[in-house]
Amino acid sequence: MTDINKKKEDVKLHLKDLRSDLKRMHLAVTEDMLLPEPDEVKALMSKMDLLLNAIENN
């Protein structure tokens, strides 16, 4: 696997993980009327930062 293909796969994995977490949070807010814990939001922000770094280092 080339370096570019590996980076693409890494970005895809990051996006899938973020999407899953955001869907879970969205459901909790809309269905259960529960706001996410601050630590959950911070963790998602960290994941987004990692994704941004992976994209920018392309």
N, C-alpha and C positions, 0 to 999 in steps of 0.2 A: 504494500500500500504506500502510495507516495505521501509526502509530507502534506500536500494540499488536501488530499482526500482524507487524511487523518484529522486535519483541522476542521474540515467540513463535518465529519462524523462527530467530533467533539462539540461543535456548535449545535448540531441536531440534538444530541443528548442533553445539552444544557437547556435548549428550548423545550424539549419534551418534559423535562423535570420541572422547569418553571411553570409551564402550562398546567401541569398536574397540580402543583401547589396552589396556583392562582384559582383554578377551578374549585378546589376544595375550600379555599377561603371564601370565594364567591357564594358557594352553596351555604356555607355557615352563616354568612351575612344575610342572604336573601331568604333562606328557608327557616333557619333557627334564630335569626335576629341576634346573632352573636358577633361581636367585633373580634378580630384576631388579636392575639396577645402581642405586645410590642416586640418580644423576642422573635416571634414568627415573621413579623414584618422586617425586622433587621436581618434575619436569615435570608429572606427573599431578596432584599436589597444587596446583600453580599453575593448571592448567586448571580444577580443581574450584573454586578460589577465584574465578576469573573467572566461572564459571557461577553461583556463589552471589551474586556482586555483580550479575550481570545479573538474577537473580531478585529480589533484595532491592530493586533500584532500579525495580521495576515500578510 
